[in-house]
């Protein structure tokens, strides 16, 4: 395990960053929803499209769906953030579960948002 120590530490640092970014995104998404700005929340996610077309009257169910997305981003970010500290220590279970949770989260985003052309890949 000693030979992999540098890779575990590098991976842990990247997961800490990944987790923090997703916790922030989840917090901001829910902040917009709770303040009544569904268009702002959707615009934060779909940043590659004209923001003016998002300024519509959204049904309450749409706001709830986006809020649920924000909540998921928040807990998934927290999960990976905490998992990173166990990865630093070489915990094999944390390596597997953090990769599964974090990886599958962004796979869906990549398929439906990035490949759909709704987000700027590199801000």
CORPEMO-V47044 format. One record per helix or strand of 3 or more residues. SS is the DSSP state (a for helix, b for strand). FROM is the first residue (numbers start at 1). TO is the last residue. If there is no record, write none. Layout:
((SS | FROM | TO) (SS | FROM | TO))
This chain:
((a | 2 | 34) (a | 38 | 45) (a | 51 | 54) (a | 60 | 88) (a | 92 | 114))
